[in-house]
């Protein structure tokens, strides 16, 4: 049992190192983190429902996760080849497209949840 806990501790530590590395080295990850804090703050200020909060939190986690997947695919592609290859470009473009789709979805979620509340401030 002690060995199992030790392996999980090492895995957790490595996972945290990956998150810290992403935050420190990836500007887009930091942008997502700032926008996430902004969304959570807006949720608190607008007193959104528990379901809306869950949707916001899920959207944040999805965005951060996909950003890390995108970074991983780009890094792995660069590790495999430093030369230009059509397939490498495709992998990177599809990965970036995946992030764009998630980011667009996040904006739509924000508009649906916060849009009416923001408009009500101006009425």
Secondary structure, 3 states (H helix, E strand, C coil): CHHHHHHHHHHHHHHHHHHHHHHHHCHHHHHHHHHHHHHHHHHHHHCCCHHHHHHHHHHHHHHHHHHHHHHHHHHHHHHHCCCCCHHHHHHHHHHHHHHHHHHHHHHHHHHHHHHHHHHHHCC
